[in-house]
Amino acid sequence: MSRYPHDEFDDVPEDGPRQGAHRGVRPTVRVGTRELTAIVLAGLLTLGVGAFSFLNAPGGAPPEVSAPGP
């Protein structure tokens, strides 16, 4: 039972084309093995460059002071 009066848009044929349907079938997106491998390798490369940069940053240790000469 509807709260609105019957009008011309309520008389839609069952076997007609789907015009104006906004809730269609959603396509499933699958990531292939090539794409997944590329994403994982890019992440590992980024992590490796970051770790290398962190470990080799200048100014990590104070400079050594040599003993004064005679």
CHARMM-style PDB file with segment names, atoms N, HN, CA, C and O in Angstrom:
ATOM      1  N   MET     1       0.842  -1.164   0.000  1.00  0.00      PROA
ATOM      2  CA  MET     1       0.000   0.000   0.000  1.00  0.00      PROA
ATOM      3  C   MET     1       0.889   1.228   0.000  1.00  0.00      PROA
ATOM      4  O   MET     1       1.802   1.341   0.818  1.00  0.00      PROA
ATOM      5  N   SER     2       0.626   2.143  -0.910  1.00  0.00      PROA
ATOM      6  HN  SER     2      -0.116   2.051  -1.574  1.00  0.00      PROA
ATOM      7  CA  SER     2       1.440   3.325  -1.070  1.00  0.00      PROA
ATOM      8  C   SER     2       0.734   4.561  -0.528  1.00  0.00      PROA
ATOM      9  O   SER     2      -0.494   4.640  -0.525  1.00  0.00      PROA
ATOM     10  N   ARG     3       1.512   5.505  -0.080  1.00  0.00      PROA
ATOM     11  HN  ARG     3       2.510   5.441  -0.082  1.00  0.00      PROA
ATOM     12  CA  ARG     3       0.939   6.750   0.428  1.00  0.00      PROA
ATOM     13  C   ARG     3       0.617   7.712  -0.706  1.00  0.00      PROA
ATOM     14  O   ARG     3      -0.085   8.700  -0.489  1.00  0.00      PROA
ATOM     15  N   TYR     4       1.107   7.450  -1.895  1.00  0.00      PROA
ATOM     16  HN  TYR     4       1.678   6.648  -2.072  1.00  0.00      PROA
ATOM     17  CA  TYR     4       0.917   8.358  -3.020  1.00  0.00      PROA
ATOM     18  C   TYR     4      -0.122   7.808  -3.988  1.00  0.00      PROA
ATOM     19  O   TYR     4      -0.273   6.591  -4.097  1.00  0.00      PROA
ATOM     20  N   PRO     5      -0.836   8.669  -4.686  1.00  0.00      PROA
ATOM     21  CA  PRO     5      -1.830   8.194  -5.645  1.00  0.00      PROA
ATOM     22  C   PRO     5      -1.160   7.544  -6.859  1.00  0.00      PROA
ATOM     23  O   PRO     5      -0.029   7.879  -7.210  1.00  0.00      PROA
ATOM     24  N   HSD     6      -1.863   6.627  -7.481  1.00  0.00      PROA
ATOM     25  HN  HSD     6      -2.782   6.355  -7.196  1.00  0.00      PROA
ATOM     26  CA  HSD     6      -1.381   5.915  -8.664  1.00  0.00      PROA
ATOM     27  C   HSD     6      -1.226   6.900  -9.819  1.00  0.00      PROA
ATOM     28  O   HSD     6      -2.115   7.719 -10.050  1.00  0.00      PROA
ATOM     29  N   ASP     7      -0.112   6.835 -10.547  1.00  0.00      PROA
ATOM     30  HN  ASP     7       0.611   6.170 -10.359  1.00  0.00      PROA
ATOM     31  CA  ASP     7       0.082   7.696 -11.709  1.00  0.00      PROA
ATOM     32  C   ASP     7       0.675   6.894 -12.854  1.00  0.00      PROA
ATOM     33  O   ASP     7       0.795   5.672 -12.758  1.00  0.00      PROA
ATOM     34  N   GLU     8       1.054   7.582 -13.959  1.00  0.00      PROA
ATOM     35  HN  GLU     8       0.956   8.574 -14.037  1.00  0.00      PROA
ATOM     36  CA  GLU     8       1.517   6.899 -15.173  1.00  0.00      PROA
ATOM     37  C   GLU     8       2.855   6.177 -14.968  1.00  0.00      PROA
ATOM     38  O   GLU     8       3.144   5.218 -15.683  1.00  0.00      PROA
ATOM     39  N   PHE     9       3.660   6.610 -14.025  1.00  0.00      PROA
ATOM     40  HN  PHE     9       3.426   7.390 -13.444  1.00  0.00      PROA
ATOM     41  CA  PHE     9       4.969   5.993 -13.804  1.00  0.00      PROA
ATOM     42  C   PHE     9       4.877   4.676 -13.029  1.00  0.00      PROA
ATOM     43  O   PHE     9       5.857   3.935 -12.956  1.00  0.00      PROA
ATOM     44  N   ASP    10       3.731   4.385 -12.463  1.00  0.00      PROA
ATOM     45  HN  ASP    10       2.935   4.987 -12.523  1.00  0.00      PROA
ATOM     46  CA  ASP    10       3.538   3.117 -11.773  1.00  0.00      PROA
ATOM     47  C   ASP    10       3.253   1.967 -12.733  1.00  0.00      PROA
ATOM     48  O   ASP    10       3.380   0.803 -12.355  1.00  0.00      PROA
ATOM     49  N   ASP    11       2.872   2.276 -13.959  1.00  0.00      PROA
ATOM     50  HN  ASP    11       2.768   3.222 -14.267  1.00  0.00      PROA
ATOM     51  CA  ASP    11       2.544   1.258 -14.964  1.00  0.00      PROA
ATOM     52  C   ASP    11       3.775   0.979 -15.832  1.00  0.00      PROA
ATOM     53  O   ASP    11       3.858   1.450 -16.966  1.00  0.00      PROA
ATOM     54  N   VAL    12       4.707   0.228 -15.306  1.00  0.00      PROA
ATOM     55  HN  VAL    12       4.639  -0.155 -14.385  1.00  0.00      PROA
ATOM     56  CA  VAL    12       5.942  -0.106 -16.016  1.00  0.00      PROA
ATOM     57  C   VAL    12       5.864  -1.561 -16.436  1.00  0.00      PROA
ATOM     58  O   VAL    12       5.569  -2.426 -15.611  1.00  0.00      PROA
ATOM     59  N   PRO    13       6.127  -1.853 -17.729  1.00  0.00      PROA
ATOM     60  CA  PRO    13       6.105  -3.255 -18.159  1.00  0.00      PROA
ATOM     61  C   PRO    13       7.250  -4.043 -17.523  1.00  0.00      PROA
ATOM     62  O   PRO    13       8.363  -3.535 -17.386  1.00  0.00      PROA
ATOM     63  N   GLU    14       6.969  -5.270 -17.141  1.00  0.00      PROA
ATOM     64  HN  GLU    14       6.065  -5.682 -17.253  1.00  0.00      PROA
ATOM     65  CA  GLU    14       7.971  -6.112 -16.484  1.00  0.00      PROA
ATOM     66  C   GLU    14       9.124  -6.493 -17.400  1.00  0.00      PROA
ATOM     67  O   GLU    14      10.255  -6.643 -16.938  1.00  0.00      PROA
ATOM     68  N   ASP    15       8.851  -6.653 -18.713  1.00  0.00      PROA
ATOM     69  HN  ASP    15       7.932  -6.530 -19.089  1.00  0.00      PROA
ATOM     70  CA  ASP    15       9.894  -7.095 -19.640  1.00  0.00      PROA
ATOM     71  C   ASP    15      10.508  -5.935 -20.422  1.00  0.00      PROA
ATOM     72  O   ASP    15      11.198  -6.174 -21.413  1.00  0.00      PROA
ATOM     73  N   GLY    16      10.287  -4.718 -20.019  1.00  0.00      PROA
ATOM     74  HN  GLY    16       9.726  -4.523 -19.214  1.00  0.00      PROA
ATOM     75  CA  GLY    16      10.823  -3.556 -20.710  1.00  0.00      PROA
ATOM     76  C   GLY    16      12.277  -3.302 -20.353  1.00  0.00      PROA
ATOM     77  O   GLY    16      12.817  -3.943 -19.452  1.00  0.00      PROA
ATOM     78  N   PRO    17      12.917  -2.368 -21.056  1.00  0.00      PROA
ATOM     79  CA  PRO    17      14.316  -2.059 -20.752  1.00  0.00      PROA
ATOM     80  C   PRO    17      14.437  -1.346 -19.403  1.00  0.00      PROA
ATOM     81  O   PRO    17      13.517  -0.660 -18.957  1.00  0.00      PROA
ATOM     82  N   ARG    18      15.574  -1.525 -18.782  1.00  0.00      PROA
ATOM     83  HN  ARG    18      16.321  -2.082 -19.145  1.00  0.00      PROA
ATOM     84  CA  ARG    18      15.806  -0.887 -17.475  1.00  0.00      PROA
ATOM     85  C   ARG    18      16.274   0.543 -17.694  1.00  0.00      PROA
ATOM     86  O   ARG    18      17.476   0.791 -17.785  1.00  0.00      PROA
ATOM     87  N   GLN    19      15.381   1.449 -17.778  1.00  0.00      PROA
ATOM     88  HN  GLN    19      14.404   1.248 -17.704  1.00  0.00      PROA
ATOM     89  CA  GLN    19      15.724   2.861 -17.939  1.00  0.00      PROA
ATOM     90  C   GLN    19      15.590   3.549 -16.596  1.00  0.00      PROA
ATOM     91  O   GLN    19      14.592   3.388 -15.893  1.00  0.00      PROA
ATOM     92  N   GLY    20      16.600   4.310 -16.253  1.00  0.00      PROA
ATOM     93  HN  GLY    20      17.411   4.441 -16.823  1.00  0.00      PROA
ATOM     94  CA  GLY    20      16.556   5.054 -15.003  1.00  0.00      PROA
ATOM     95  C   GLY    20      16.857   4.229 -13.772  1.00  0.00      PROA
ATOM     96  O   GLY    20      16.642   4.689 -12.650  1.00  0.00      PROA
ATOM     97  N   ALA    21      17.353   3.017 -13.962  1.00  0.00      PROA
ATOM     98  HN  ALA    21      17.528   2.643 -14.873  1.00  0.00      PROA
ATOM     99  CA  ALA    21      17.691   2.178 -12.803  1.00  0.00      PROA
ATOM    100  C   ALA    21      19.061   2.577 -12.287  1.00  0.00      PROA
ATOM    101  O   ALA    21      20.052   2.476 -13.010  1.00  0.00      PROA
ATOM    102  N   HSD    22      19.124   3.021 -11.064  1.00  0.00      PROA
ATOM    103  HN  HSD    22      18.319   3.103 -10.476  1.00  0.00      PROA
ATOM    104  CA  HSD    22      20.377   3.489 -10.496  1.00  0.00      PROA
ATOM    105  C   HSD    22      21.064   2.435  -9.648  1.00  0.00      PROA
ATOM    106  O   HSD    22      22.184   2.644  -9.184  1.00  0.00      PROA
ATOM    107  N   ARG    23      20.419   1.330  -9.446  1.00  0.00      PROA
ATOM    108  HN  ARG    23      19.509   1.159  -9.823  1.00  0.00      PROA
ATOM    109  CA  ARG    23      21.016   0.275  -8.620  1.00  0.00      PROA
ATOM    110  C   ARG    23      21.298  -0.946  -9.469  1.00  0.00      PROA
ATOM    111  O   ARG    23      20.676  -1.992  -9.286  1.00  0.00      PROA
ATOM    112  N   GLY    24      22.223  -0.820 -10.385  1.00  0.00      PROA
ATOM    113  HN  GLY    24      22.729   0.030 -10.533  1.00  0.00      PROA
ATOM    114  CA  GLY    24      22.578  -1.927 -11.255  1.00  0.00      PROA
ATOM    115  C   GLY    24      23.523  -2.886 -10.567  1.00  0.00      PROA
ATOM    116  O   GLY    24      23.836  -2.728  -9.387  1.00  0.00      PROA
ATOM    117  N   VAL    25      23.970  -3.868 -11.300  1.00  0.00      PROA
ATOM    118  HN  VAL    25      23.715  -3.997 -12.259  1.00  0.00      PROA
ATOM    119  CA  VAL    25      24.897  -4.855 -10.773  1.00  0.00      PROA
ATOM    120  C   VAL    25      26.258  -4.197 -10.617  1.00  0.00      PROA
ATOM    121  O   VAL    25      26.767  -3.572 -11.548  1.00  0.00      PROA
ATOM    122  N   ARG    26      26.834  -4.339  -9.452  1.00  0.00      PROA
ATOM    123  HN  ARG    26      26.421  -4.847  -8.696  1.00  0.00      PROA
ATOM    124  CA  ARG    26      28.148  -3.755  -9.201  1.00  0.00      PROA
ATOM    125  C   ARG    26      29.221  -4.718  -9.697  1.00  0.00      PROA
ATOM    126  O   ARG    26      29.229  -5.889  -9.316  1.00  0.00      PROA
ATOM    127  N   PRO    27      30.119  -4.235 -10.537  1.00  0.00      PROA
ATOM    128  CA  PRO    27      31.177  -5.127 -11.022  1.00  0.00      PROA
ATOM    129  C   PRO    27      32.175  -5.433  -9.907  1.00  0.00      PROA
ATOM    130  O   PRO    27      32.470  -4.585  -9.065  1.00  0.00      PROA
ATOM    131  N   THR    28      32.673  -6.631  -9.921  1.00  0.00      PROA
ATOM    132  HN  THR    28      32.433  -7.320 -10.605  1.00  0.00      PROA
ATOM    133  CA  THR    28      33.676  -7.005  -8.929  1.00  0.00      PROA
ATOM    134  C   THR    28      35.053  -6.666  -9.489  1.00  0.00      PROA
ATOM    135  O   THR    28      35.372  -7.022 -10.624  1.00  0.00      PROA
ATOM    136  N   VAL    29      35.852  -5.992  -8.707  1.00  0.00      PROA
ATOM    137  HN  VAL    29      35.592  -5.703  -7.785  1.00  0.00      PROA
ATOM    138  CA  VAL    29      37.190  -5.613  -9.130  1.00  0.00      PROA
ATOM    139  C   VAL    29      38.167  -6.564  -8.453  1.00  0.00      PROA
ATOM    140  O   VAL    29      38.203  -6.683  -7.229  1.00  0.00      PROA
ATOM    141  N   ARG    30      38.938  -7.220  -9.262  1.00  0.00      PROA
ATOM    142  HN  ARG    30      38.909  -7.123 -10.257  1.00  0.00      PROA
ATOM    143  CA  ARG    30      39.907  -8.152  -8.720  1.00  0.00      PROA
ATOM    144  C   ARG    30      41.294  -7.696  -9.123  1.00  0.00      PROA
ATOM    145  O   ARG    30      41.517  -7.282 -10.261  1.00  0.00      PROA
ATOM    146  N   VAL    31      42.210  -7.774  -8.200  1.00  0.00      PROA
ATOM    147  HN  VAL    31      42.029  -8.111  -7.276  1.00  0.00      PROA
ATOM    148  CA  VAL    31      43.592  -7.419  -8.478  1.00  0.00      PROA
ATOM    149  C   VAL    31      44.315  -8.692  -8.873  1.00  0.00      PROA
ATOM    150  O   VAL    31      44.279  -9.697  -8.163  1.00  0.00      PROA
ATOM    151  N   GLY    32      44.977  -8.626 -10.026  1.00  0.00      PROA
ATOM    152  HN  GLY    32      45.006  -7.810 -10.603  1.00  0.00      PROA
ATOM    153  CA  GLY    32      45.706  -9.788 -10.517  1.00  0.00      PROA
ATOM    154  C   GLY    32      47.035  -9.952  -9.803  1.00  0.00      PROA
ATOM    155  O   GLY    32      47.444  -9.093  -9.021  1.00  0.00      PROA
ATOM    156  N   THR    33      47.700 -11.056 -10.077  1.00  0.00      PROA
ATOM    157  HN  THR    33      47.368 -11.753 -10.712  1.00  0.00      PROA
ATOM    158  CA  THR    33      48.968 -11.340  -9.411  1.00  0.00      PROA
ATOM    159  C   THR    33      50.047 -10.352  -9.834  1.00  0.00      PROA
ATOM    160  O   THR    33      50.914 -10.010  -9.030  1.00  0.00      PROA
ATOM    161  N   ARG    34      50.012  -9.891 -11.074  1.00  0.00      PROA
ATOM    162  HN  ARG    34      49.308 -10.169 -11.728  1.00  0.00      PROA
ATOM    163  CA  ARG    34      51.005  -8.903 -11.521  1.00  0.00      PROA
ATOM    164  C   ARG    34      50.864  -7.598 -10.756  1.00  0.00      PROA
ATOM    165  O   ARG    34      51.850  -7.025 -10.294  1.00  0.00      PROA
ATOM    166  N   GLU    35      49.636  -7.139 -10.630  1.00  0.00      PROA
ATOM    167  HN  GLU    35      48.835  -7.605 -11.005  1.00  0.00      PROA
ATOM    168  CA  GLU    35      49.401  -5.882  -9.919  1.00  0.00      PROA
ATOM    169  C   GLU    35      49.783  -6.009  -8.445  1.00  0.00      PROA
ATOM    170  O   GLU    35      50.419  -5.118  -7.882  1.00  0.00      PROA
ATOM    171  N   LEU    36      49.393  -7.115  -7.833  1.00  0.00      PROA
ATOM    172  HN  LEU    36      48.876  -7.838  -8.291  1.00  0.00      PROA
ATOM    173  CA  LEU    36      49.708  -7.335  -6.425  1.00  0.00      PROA
ATOM    174  C   LEU    36      51.211  -7.435  -6.206  1.00  0.00      PROA
ATOM    175  O   LEU    36      51.731  -6.887  -5.234  1.00  0.00      PROA
ATOM    176  N   THR    37      51.910  -8.121  -7.091  1.00  0.00      PROA
ATOM    177  HN  THR    37      51.488  -8.566  -7.881  1.00  0.00      PROA
ATOM    178  CA  THR    37      53.364  -8.220  -6.998  1.00  0.00      PROA
ATOM    179  C   THR    37      54.013  -6.852  -7.129  1.00  0.00      PROA
ATOM    180  O   THR    37      54.954  -6.542  -6.399  1.00  0.00      PROA
ATOM    181  N   ALA    38      53.524  -6.032  -8.050  1.00  0.00      PROA
ATOM    182  HN  ALA    38      52.759  -6.284  -8.643  1.00  0.00      PROA
ATOM    183  CA  ALA    38      54.078  -4.690  -8.237  1.00  0.00      PROA
ATOM    184  C   ALA    38      53.849  -3.828  -6.998  1.00  0.00      PROA
ATOM    185  O   ALA    38      54.731  -3.066  -6.605  1.00  0.00      PROA
ATOM    186  N   ILE    39      52.683  -3.941  -6.385  1.00  0.00      PROA
ATOM    187  HN  ILE    39      51.966  -4.560  -6.704  1.00  0.00      PROA
ATOM    188  CA  ILE    39      52.383  -3.164  -5.182  1.00  0.00      PROA
ATOM    189  C   ILE    39      53.283  -3.592  -4.027  1.00  0.00      PROA
ATOM    190  O   ILE    39      53.816  -2.745  -3.310  1.00  0.00      PROA
ATOM    191  N   VAL    40      53.454  -4.891  -3.844  1.00  0.00      PROA
ATOM    192  HN  VAL    40      53.021  -5.579  -4.426  1.00  0.00      PROA
ATOM    193  CA  VAL    40      54.299  -5.395  -2.748  1.00  0.00      PROA
ATOM    194  C   VAL    40      55.753  -5.009  -2.970  1.00  0.00      PROA
ATOM    195  O   VAL    40      56.429  -4.601  -2.026  1.00  0.00      PROA
ATOM    196  N   LEU    41      56.249  -5.129  -4.204  1.00  0.00      PROA
ATOM    197  HN  LEU    41      55.700  -5.460  -4.971  1.00  0.00      PROA
ATOM    198  CA  LEU    41      57.636  -4.758  -4.480  1.00  0.00      PROA
ATOM    199  C   LEU    41      57.865  -3.263  -4.291  1.00  0.00      PROA
ATOM    200  O   LEU    41      58.905  -2.863  -3.768  1.00  0.00      PROA
ATOM    201  N   ALA    42      56.928  -2.446  -4.699  1.00  0.00      PROA
ATOM    202  HN  ALA    42      56.083  -2.771  -5.123  1.00  0.00      PROA
ATOM    203  CA  ALA    42      57.061  -0.999  -4.494  1.00  0.00      PROA
ATOM    204  C   ALA    42      57.082  -0.664  -3.004  1.00  0.00      PROA
ATOM    205  O   ALA    42      57.842   0.203  -2.573  1.00  0.00      PROA
ATOM    206  N   GLY    43      56.261  -1.339  -2.230  1.00  0.00      PROA
ATOM    207  HN  GLY    43      55.643  -2.043  -2.580  1.00  0.00      PROA
ATOM    208  CA  GLY    43      56.258  -1.115  -0.780  1.00  0.00      PROA
ATOM    209  C   GLY    43      57.558  -1.539  -0.130  1.00  0.00      PROA
ATOM    210  O   GLY    43      58.085  -0.831   0.728  1.00  0.00      PROA
ATOM    211  N   LEU    44      58.083  -2.688  -0.531  1.00  0.00      PROA
ATOM    212  HN  LEU    44      57.656  -3.263  -1.229  1.00  0.00      PROA
ATOM    213  CA  LEU    44      59.353  -3.153   0.027  1.00  0.00      PROA
ATOM    214  C   LEU    44      60.513  -2.247  -0.376  1.00  0.00      PROA
ATOM    215  O   LEU    44      61.406  -1.982   0.429  1.00  0.00      PROA
ATOM    216  N   LEU    45      60.502  -1.777  -1.612  1.00  0.00      PROA
ATOM    217  HN  LEU    45      59.777  -1.992  -2.266  1.00  0.00      PROA
ATOM    218  CA  LEU    45      61.542  -0.861  -2.062  1.00  0.00      PROA
ATOM    219  C   LEU    45      61.480   0.448  -1.286  1.00  0.00      PROA
ATOM    220  O   LEU    45      62.514   0.982  -0.885  1.00  0.00      PROA
ATOM    221  N   THR    46      60.288   0.963  -1.073  1.00  0.00      PROA
ATOM    222  HN  THR    46      59.448   0.529  -1.398  1.00  0.00      PROA
ATOM    223  CA  THR    46      60.127   2.191  -0.296  1.00  0.00      PROA
ATOM    224  C   THR    46      60.595   1.993   1.145  1.00  0.00      PROA
ATOM    225  O   THR    46      61.271   2.856   1.706  1.00  0.00      PROA
ATOM    226  N   LEU    47      60.239   0.873   1.733  1.00  0.00      PROA
ATOM    227  HN  LEU    47      59.690   0.172   1.277  1.00  0.00      PROA
ATOM    228  CA  LEU    47      60.674   0.569   3.095  1.00  0.00      PROA
ATOM    229  C   LEU    47      62.189   0.441   3.174  1.00  0.00      PROA
ATOM    230  O   LEU    47      62.797   0.917   4.133  1.00  0.00      PROA
ATOM    231  N   GLY    48      62.805  -0.189   2.189  1.00  0.00      PROA
ATOM    232  HN  GLY    48      62.311  -0.575   1.410  1.00  0.00      PROA
ATOM    233  CA  GLY    48      64.256  -0.334   2.164  1.00  0.00      PROA
ATOM    234  C   GLY    48      64.975   0.996   2.017  1.00  0.00      PROA
ATOM    235  O   GLY    48      65.974   1.240   2.694  1.00  0.00      PROA
ATOM    236  N   VAL    49      64.475   1.860   1.138  1.00  0.00      PROA
ATOM    237  HN  VAL    49      63.664   1.662   0.588  1.00  0.00      PROA
ATOM    238  CA  VAL    49      65.097   3.180   0.967  1.00  0.00      PROA
ATOM    239  C   VAL    49      64.938   4.000   2.240  1.00  0.00      PROA
ATOM    240  O   VAL    49      65.863   4.712   2.630  1.00  0.00      PROA
ATOM    241  N   GLY    50      63.797   3.914   2.886  1.00  0.00      PROA
ATOM    242  HN  GLY    50      63.046   3.335   2.569  1.00  0.00      PROA
ATOM    243  CA  GLY    50      63.584   4.642   4.131  1.00  0.00      PROA
ATOM    244  C   GLY    50      64.501   4.158   5.238  1.00  0.00      PROA
ATOM    245  O   GLY    50      65.068   4.969   5.971  1.00  0.00      PROA
ATOM    246  N   ALA    51      64.655   2.851   5.370  1.00  0.00      PROA
ATOM    247  HN  ALA    51      64.195   2.193   4.774  1.00  0.00      PROA
ATOM    248  CA  ALA    51      65.541   2.301   6.404  1.00  0.00      PROA
ATOM    249  C   ALA    51      66.993   2.673   6.127  1.00  0.00      PROA
ATOM    250  O   ALA    51      67.733   3.004   7.053  1.00  0.00      PROA
ATOM    251  N   PHE    52      67.405   2.624   4.876  1.00  0.00      PROA
ATOM    252  HN  PHE    52      66.804   2.355   4.123  1.00  0.00      PROA
ATOM    253  CA  PHE    52      68.766   3.009   4.504  1.00  0.00      PROA
ATOM    254  C   PHE    52      69.018   4.475   4.825  1.00  0.00      PROA
ATOM    255  O   PHE    52      70.064   4.827   5.371  1.00  0.00      PROA
ATOM    256  N   SER    53      68.071   5.317   4.489  1.00  0.00      PROA
ATOM    257  HN  SER    53      67.221   5.031   4.046  1.00  0.00      PROA
ATOM    258  CA  SER    53      68.218   6.748   4.767  1.00  0.00      PROA
ATOM    259  C   SER    53      68.250   7.027   6.265  1.00  0.00      PROA
ATOM    260  O   SER    53      69.004   7.885   6.724  1.00  0.00      PROA
ATOM    261  N   PHE    54      67.447   6.318   7.012  1.00  0.00      PROA
ATOM    262  HN  PHE    54      66.834   5.621   6.639  1.00  0.00      PROA
ATOM    263  CA  PHE    54      67.423   6.507   8.467  1.00  0.00      PROA
ATOM    264  C   PHE    54      68.740   6.084   9.108  1.00  0.00      PROA
ATOM    265  O   PHE    54      69.258   6.778   9.983  1.00  0.00      PROA
ATOM    266  N   LEU    55      69.280   4.956   8.677  1.00  0.00      PROA
ATOM    267  HN  LEU    55      68.859   4.392   7.965  1.00  0.00      PROA
ATOM    268  CA  LEU    55      70.508   4.442   9.278  1.00  0.00      PROA
ATOM    269  C   LEU    55      71.742   5.218   8.847  1.00  0.00      PROA
ATOM    270  O   LEU    55      72.729   5.237   9.583  1.00  0.00      PROA
ATOM    271  N   ASN    56      71.726   5.847   7.706  1.00  0.00      PROA
ATOM    272  HN  ASN    56      70.925   5.832   7.108  1.00  0.00      PROA
ATOM    273  CA  ASN    56      72.889   6.567   7.197  1.00  0.00      PROA
ATOM    274  C   ASN    56      72.716   8.083   7.254  1.00  0.00      PROA
ATOM    275  O   ASN    56      73.387   8.804   6.515  1.00  0.00      PROA
ATOM    276  N   ALA    57      71.851   8.565   8.098  1.00  0.00      PROA
ATOM    277  HN  ALA    57      71.307   7.979   8.698  1.00  0.00      PROA
ATOM    278  CA  ALA    57      71.633  10.005   8.211  1.00  0.00      PROA
ATOM    279  C   ALA    57      72.840  10.665   8.867  1.00  0.00      PROA
ATOM    280  O   ALA    57      73.394  10.121   9.822  1.00  0.00      PROA
ATOM    281  N   PRO    58      73.254  11.828   8.369  1.00  0.00      PROA
ATOM    282  CA  PRO    58      74.401  12.516   8.987  1.00  0.00      PROA
ATOM    283  C   PRO    58      74.014  13.091  10.344  1.00  0.00      PROA
ATOM    284  O   PRO    58      72.847  13.383  10.603  1.00  0.00      PROA
ATOM    285  N   GLY    59      75.004  13.244  11.194  1.00  0.00      PROA
ATOM    286  HN  GLY    59      75.953  13.007  10.984  1.00  0.00      PROA
ATOM    287  CA  GLY    59      74.773  13.822  12.507  1.00  0.00      PROA
ATOM    288  C   GLY    59      74.237  12.834  13.514  1.00  0.00      PROA
ATOM    289  O   GLY    59      73.644  13.243  14.512  1.00  0.00      PROA
ATOM    290  N   GLY    60      74.422  11.561  13.293  1.00  0.00      PROA
ATOM    291  HN  GLY    60      74.905  11.228  12.483  1.00  0.00      PROA
ATOM    292  CA  GLY    60      73.900  10.564  14.210  1.00  0.00      PROA
ATOM    293  C   GLY    60      74.741  10.428  15.466  1.00  0.00      PROA
ATOM    294  O   GLY    60      74.199  10.197  16.547  1.00  0.00      PROA
ATOM    295  N   ALA    61      76.057  10.568  15.346  1.00  0.00      PROA
ATOM    296  HN  ALA    61      76.497  10.755  14.468  1.00  0.00      PROA
ATOM    297  CA  ALA    61      76.947  10.412  16.507  1.00  0.00      PROA
ATOM    298  C   ALA    61      77.757  11.687  16.672  1.00  0.00      PROA
ATOM    299  O   ALA    61      78.087  12.345  15.685  1.00  0.00      PROA
ATOM    300  N   PRO    62      78.084  12.043  17.915  1.00  0.00      PROA
ATOM    301  CA  PRO    62      78.904  13.247  18.119  1.00  0.00      PROA
ATOM    302  C   PRO    62      80.325  13.019  17.603  1.00  0.00      PROA
ATOM    303  O   PRO    62      80.820  11.892  17.633  1.00  0.00      PROA
ATOM    304  N   PRO    63      80.980  14.072  17.133  1.00  0.00      PROA
ATOM    305  CA  PRO    63      82.346  13.884  16.633  1.00  0.00      PROA
ATOM    306  C   PRO    63      83.312  13.550  17.773  1.00  0.00      PROA
ATOM    307  O   PRO    63      83.141  14.000  18.906  1.00  0.00      PROA
ATOM    308  N   GLU    64      84.310  12.765  17.447  1.00  0.00      PROA
ATOM    309  HN  GLU    64      84.448  12.400  16.526  1.00  0.00      PROA
ATOM    310  CA  GLU    64      85.307  12.378  18.448  1.00  0.00      PROA
ATOM    311  C   GLU    64      86.270  13.549  18.694  1.00  0.00      PROA
ATOM    312  O   GLU    64      86.679  14.241  17.763  1.00  0.00      PROA
ATOM    313  N   VAL    65      86.610  13.745  19.937  1.00  0.00      PROA
ATOM    314  HN  VAL    65      86.278  13.182  20.693  1.00  0.00      PROA
ATOM    315  CA  VAL    65      87.541  14.815  20.294  1.00  0.00      PROA
ATOM    316  C   VAL    65      88.920  14.190  20.484  1.00  0.00      PROA
ATOM    317  O   VAL    65      89.101  13.267  21.277  1.00  0.00      PROA
ATOM    318  N   SER    66      89.874  14.712  19.742  1.00  0.00      PROA
ATOM    319  HN  SER    66      89.726  15.462  19.098  1.00  0.00      PROA
ATOM    320  CA  SER    66      91.234  14.176  19.885  1.00  0.00      PROA
ATOM    321  C   SER    66      91.934  14.851  21.075  1.00  0.00      PROA
ATOM    322  O   SER    66      91.596  15.970  21.460  1.00  0.00      PROA
ATOM    323  N   ALA    67      92.875  14.171  21.618  1.00  0.00      PROA
ATOM    324  HN  ALA    67      93.150  13.262  21.305  1.00  0.00      PROA
ATOM    325  CA  ALA    67      93.637  14.702  22.758  1.00  0.00      PROA
ATOM    326  C   ALA    67      94.503  15.856  22.285  1.00  0.00      PROA
ATOM    327  O   ALA    67      95.069  15.802  21.193  1.00  0.00      PROA
ATOM    328  N   PRO    68      94.610  16.905  23.102  1.00  0.00      PROA
ATOM    329  CA  PRO    68      95.472  18.037  22.693  1.00  0.00      PROA
ATOM    330  C   PRO    68      96.943  17.630  22.626  1.00  0.00      PROA
ATOM    331  O   PRO    68      97.404  16.810  23.420  1.00  0.00      PROA
ATOM    332  N   GLY    69      97.652  18.191  21.702  1.00  0.00      PROA
ATOM    333  HN  GLY    69      97.277  18.857  21.057  1.00  0.00      PROA
ATOM    334  CA  GLY    69      99.085  17.891  21.522  1.00  0.00      PROA
ATOM    335  C   GLY    69      99.939  18.636  22.534  1.00  0.00      PROA
ATOM    336  O   GLY    69      99.447  19.542  23.206  1.00  0.00      PROA
ATOM    337  N   PRO    70     101.241  18.262  22.658  1.00  0.00      PROA
ATOM    338  CA  PRO    70     102.145  18.877  23.642  1.00  0.00      PROA
ATOM    339  C   PRO    70     102.498  20.318  23.360  1.00  0.00      PROA
ATOM    340  OT1 PRO    70     103.249  20.930  24.120  1.00  0.00      PROA
TER     341      PRO     70
END
